[in-house]
Amino acid sequence: MTGVVVTFLLSVILAYPFGRYIARVFKGERTLLDFMSPVERMIYRVCGIDPTHKMNWAAFLKAMLTINLLWFVYAFFLLLFQGKLPLNPDGNPSMTPDLSFNTAISFVVNCNLQDYSGETGATYLTQTFVFMFLQFVSAATGIACLVALFNGLKEKTTKNLGNFWEIFTKTITRILLPVSLVIAVLLAFHGTPT
């Protein structure tokens, strides 16, 4: 019971400063993690992205749906052929097409419906490069869409929602990765990984 109360209080205490930090990131103001800018610029250069290009609702939606379709196809085929791929020391079989479809789409949309039988239904490869990957990037996609919604409400227009790719990249480099690292260190110091 004490752990639940402490977790709740900690969440309430951290909500305001963390919310202010997130707002500063997406307003383009200076933050503690500005040292990530060269990494972000490299990602933009390699991917051919112009982060200053503002998107209207149609361009934003197209970018979001395109990357999600790519991840869906990637996940679907990895799950469909996981039995023949490496990192399968237990010899787990490939998923059926309907189960591959259901699992891939559920992780792409971040509802994470697990209709397979845990570790006997997924290989190390698919657990890492499908499930863990999609849980991370689907959260970044959701945050990017929320930022676009807020931009539209703030500007009272659908012509300038920001740049999906810039928001998505900053979500990963300045919010999700740092939070993941802090939580991983805390869990490691409390002996969670074995």
The 8 nearest C-alpha neighbors of each residue, nearest first, counted from 0:
[[1, 3, 2, 4, 5, 6, 7, 8],
 [2, 0, 4, 3, 5, 6, 7, 8],
 [1, 3, 5, 0, 4, 6, 7, 8],
 [2, 4, 6, 0, 1, 5, 7, 8],
 [5, 3, 7, 1, 6, 2, 8, 0],
 [6, 4, 2, 8, 7, 3, 9, 1],
 [7, 5, 9, 3, 4, 8, 2, 10],
 [6, 8, 4, 10, 5, 9, 3, 11],
 [9, 7, 11, 5, 10, 6, 12, 4],
 [8, 10, 12, 6, 7, 11, 5, 13],
 [11, 9, 7, 13, 8, 12, 14, 6],
 [10, 12, 8, 14, 9, 13, 7, 15],
 [11, 13, 9, 10, 14, 8, 15, 16],
 [12, 14, 10, 11, 15, 16, 17, 9],
 [15, 13, 11, 17, 12, 18, 16, 10],
 [14, 16, 18, 17, 13, 19, 12, 11],
 [17, 15, 19, 18, 13, 14, 20, 12],
 [18, 16, 20, 14, 19, 15, 13, 21],
 [17, 19, 15, 21, 20, 16, 14, 22],
 [20, 18, 22, 16, 17, 21, 15, 23],
 [19, 21, 17, 23, 18, 22, 16, 24],
 [22, 20, 24, 18, 23, 19, 17, 25],
 [21, 23, 19, 25, 20, 24, 26, 18],
 [24, 22, 26, 20, 28, 21, 25, 27],
 [25, 23, 21, 27, 22, 26, 28, 20],
 [24, 26, 27, 22, 23, 21, 166, 28],
 [27, 25, 23, 28, 24, 22, 21, 29],
 [26, 28, 25, 24, 23, 29, 30, 22],
 [29, 27, 23, 26, 24, 30, 25, 22],
 [30, 28, 33, 27, 23, 31, 24, 32],
 [31, 29, 32, 33, 28, 24, 23, 20],
 [30, 32, 33, 29, 34, 20, 173, 35],
 [31, 33, 34, 30, 35, 173, 36, 29],
 [34, 32, 35, 36, 30, 31, 29, 173],
 [33, 35, 32, 36, 37, 31, 38, 30],
 [34, 36, 33, 38, 37, 32, 39, 172],
 [35, 37, 39, 38, 34, 33, 40, 32],
 [38, 36, 40, 39, 35, 41, 34, 42],
 [39, 37, 41, 35, 36, 40, 42, 34],
 [38, 40, 36, 42, 41, 37, 43, 35],
 [41, 39, 37, 43, 42, 38, 36, 44],
 [40, 42, 44, 38, 39, 43, 45, 37],
 [43, 41, 39, 45, 40, 44, 46, 38],
 [44, 42, 48, 40, 46, 41, 45, 47],
 [43, 45, 41, 47, 42, 46, 40, 48],
 [46, 44, 42, 43, 47, 41, 48, 40],
 [47, 45, 43, 44, 48, 42, 41, 49],
 [46, 48, 44, 45, 43, 49, 42, 50],
 [49, 47, 43, 46, 50, 44, 164, 45],
 [48, 50, 51, 52, 47, 43, 44, 165],
 [51, 49, 165, 52, 48, 162, 164, 43],
 [50, 52, 49, 53, 162, 165, 161, 48],
 [53, 51, 50, 49, 162, 54, 161, 48],
 [54, 52, 161, 162, 159, 51, 160, 55],
 [55, 53, 162, 58, 159, 161, 59, 160],
 [54, 56, 158, 159, 58, 57, 157, 160],
 [55, 57, 59, 157, 58, 60, 158, 54],
 [58, 56, 60, 59, 55, 61, 54, 62],
 [59, 57, 61, 60, 54, 55, 56, 62],
 [58, 60, 56, 62, 57, 61, 54, 163],
 [59, 61, 63, 57, 58, 62, 64, 56],
 [60, 62, 58, 64, 59, 63, 65, 57],
 [63, 61, 65, 59, 60, 64, 58, 66],
 [64, 62, 60, 61, 65, 66, 67, 59],
 [63, 65, 67, 61, 62, 66, 68, 60],
 [66, 64, 68, 62, 67, 63, 61, 69],
 [65, 67, 69, 68, 63, 64, 70, 62],
 [66, 68, 70, 64, 69, 65, 71, 63],
 [69, 67, 71, 65, 70, 66, 64, 72],
 [68, 70, 66, 72, 67, 71, 73, 65],
 [71, 69, 73, 67, 68, 72, 74, 66],
 [70, 72, 68, 74, 73, 69, 103, 75],
 [73, 71, 75, 69, 74, 70, 76, 68],
 [72, 74, 70, 71, 75, 76, 69, 77],
 [75, 73, 71, 77, 103, 72, 76, 129],
 [76, 74, 72, 99, 78, 103, 73, 77],
 [75, 77, 79, 78, 74, 73, 80, 72],
 [78, 76, 74, 80, 79, 81, 75, 73],
 [79, 77, 81, 75, 76, 80, 99, 94],
 [78, 80, 76, 94, 93, 77, 99, 81],
 [79, 81, 93, 77, 78, 82, 83, 76],
 [82, 80, 93, 78, 84, 83, 77, 79],
 [83, 81, 93, 92, 80, 84, 91, 90],
 [82, 84, 81, 80, 85, 93, 92, 87],
 [83, 85, 81, 82, 80, 86, 87, 124],
 [84, 86, 87, 83, 124, 81, 88, 82],
 [87, 85, 124, 123, 88, 122, 84, 125],
 [86, 88, 122, 90, 85, 89, 123, 91],
 [89, 87, 90, 86, 91, 122, 85, 123],
 [90, 88, 87, 91, 122, 119, 86, 92],
 [89, 91, 87, 88, 92, 82, 122, 83],
 [92, 90, 89, 82, 119, 122, 120, 87],
 [93, 91, 82, 90, 94, 81, 120, 83],
 [92, 94, 82, 81, 80, 79, 78, 95],
 [95, 93, 79, 99, 78, 98, 96, 92],
 [94, 96, 98, 97, 99, 79, 93, 78],
 [97, 95, 99, 98, 100, 79, 94, 75],
 [98, 96, 100, 99, 95, 101, 94, 102],
 [97, 99, 101, 95, 100, 96, 102, 94],
 [100, 98, 96, 102, 75, 97, 78, 101],
 [99, 101, 97, 103, 98, 102, 75, 104],
 [102, 100, 98, 104, 99, 103, 105, 97],
 [101, 103, 105, 99, 100, 104, 98, 106],
 [104, 102, 100, 75, 74, 106, 105, 101],
 [103, 105, 107, 101, 106, 102, 100, 71],
 [104, 106, 111, 102, 110, 108, 103, 112],
 [105, 107, 111, 109, 103, 108, 104, 133],
 [108, 106, 104, 109, 105, 133, 137, 103],
 [107, 109, 105, 106, 110, 104, 137, 111],
 [110, 108, 106, 111, 107, 137, 105, 134],
 [109, 111, 105, 112, 108, 106, 107, 104],
 [112, 110, 106, 105, 109, 113, 102, 108],
 [111, 113, 105, 110, 114, 102, 106, 101],
 [114, 112, 115, 111, 102, 117, 116, 105],
 [113, 115, 112, 116, 102, 98, 101, 117],
 [116, 114, 120, 113, 117, 98, 121, 102],
 [115, 117, 120, 119, 118, 114, 113, 121],
 [118, 116, 120, 119, 115, 121, 113, 114],
 [117, 119, 121, 120, 116, 122, 123, 126],
 [118, 120, 117, 116, 121, 91, 122, 89],
 [121, 119, 116, 118, 117, 115, 91, 122],
 [122, 120, 118, 119, 125, 126, 117, 91],
 [121, 123, 87, 124, 125, 126, 91, 86],
 [122, 124, 126, 86, 125, 127, 87, 121],
 [125, 123, 122, 86, 127, 126, 128, 85],
 [124, 126, 129, 128, 122, 127, 123, 121],
 [127, 125, 130, 123, 124, 129, 122, 128],
 [128, 126, 131, 125, 124, 129, 130, 123],
 [127, 129, 125, 132, 124, 126, 131, 130],
 [128, 130, 125, 132, 74, 127, 126, 133],
 [131, 129, 126, 133, 132, 127, 134, 128],
 [130, 132, 127, 134, 133, 129, 128, 126],
 [131, 133, 129, 135, 128, 130, 134, 136],
 [134, 132, 136, 135, 130, 137, 131, 129],
 [135, 133, 131, 137, 132, 136, 130, 109],
 [134, 136, 133, 132, 138, 137, 131, 139],
 [137, 135, 139, 133, 138, 134, 140, 132],
 [136, 138, 140, 139, 133, 134, 135, 109],
 [137, 139, 141, 136, 140, 135, 142, 134],
 [140, 138, 136, 142, 137, 141, 170, 167],
 [141, 139, 137, 143, 138, 142, 136, 167],
 [140, 142, 138, 144, 143, 139, 137, 145],
 [141, 143, 145, 139, 144, 140, 146, 138],
 [144, 142, 140, 146, 141, 167, 145, 166],
 [145, 143, 147, 141, 142, 146, 148, 140],
 [144, 146, 148, 142, 147, 143, 141, 149],
 [145, 147, 149, 143, 148, 144, 150, 142],
 [148, 146, 160, 150, 144, 145, 149, 151],
 [147, 149, 145, 151, 146, 150, 144, 152],
 [148, 150, 152, 146, 151, 147, 153, 145],
 [151, 149, 147, 153, 160, 148, 152, 154],
 [150, 152, 148, 156, 154, 149, 155, 153],
 [151, 153, 155, 149, 150, 154, 148, 156],
 [152, 154, 150, 151, 155, 149, 156, 148],
 [153, 155, 151, 156, 152, 150, 159, 157],
 [156, 154, 152, 151, 153, 157, 150, 158],
 [157, 155, 151, 154, 158, 159, 152, 160],
 [156, 158, 56, 151, 55, 159, 160, 155],
 [157, 159, 55, 156, 160, 56, 54, 151],
 [160, 158, 55, 54, 161, 53, 157, 156],
 [159, 161, 147, 150, 151, 54, 55, 157],
 [162, 160, 53, 159, 54, 147, 163, 150],
 [161, 163, 53, 165, 54, 164, 166, 50],
 [164, 162, 166, 165, 59, 167, 161, 143],
 [163, 165, 167, 162, 166, 168, 50, 48],
 [164, 166, 168, 50, 162, 167, 163, 169],
 [167, 165, 169, 163, 143, 168, 164, 170],
 [166, 168, 164, 170, 143, 165, 169, 139],
 [169, 167, 165, 171, 170, 166, 164, 172],
 [170, 168, 172, 166, 171, 173, 167, 165],
 [171, 169, 167, 174, 168, 173, 139, 172],
 [170, 172, 175, 168, 169, 176, 174, 173],
 [173, 171, 169, 176, 170, 174, 168, 175],
 [174, 172, 169, 170, 171, 32, 177, 175],
 [173, 175, 170, 177, 171, 176, 172, 178],
 [174, 176, 171, 178, 177, 179, 170, 173],
 [175, 177, 179, 178, 172, 171, 174, 180],
 [178, 176, 180, 179, 175, 174, 181, 173],
 [177, 179, 181, 175, 180, 176, 174, 182],
 [180, 178, 176, 182, 177, 181, 175, 183],
 [179, 181, 183, 177, 178, 182, 176, 184],
 [182, 180, 178, 184, 183, 179, 185, 177],
 [181, 183, 185, 179, 184, 180, 186, 178],
 [184, 182, 180, 186, 181, 185, 179, 187],
 [185, 183, 187, 181, 186, 182, 180, 188],
 [186, 184, 182, 188, 187, 183, 181, 189],
 [185, 187, 189, 183, 191, 184, 188, 182],
 [186, 188, 184, 190, 189, 185, 191, 192],
 [189, 187, 185, 190, 186, 184, 191, 183],
 [190, 188, 186, 187, 191, 185, 192, 184],
 [189, 191, 187, 188, 192, 186, 193, 185],
 [190, 192, 186, 187, 189, 193, 188, 185],
 [193, 191, 190, 187, 186, 189, 183, 188],
 [192, 191, 190, 187, 186, 189, 188, 183]]
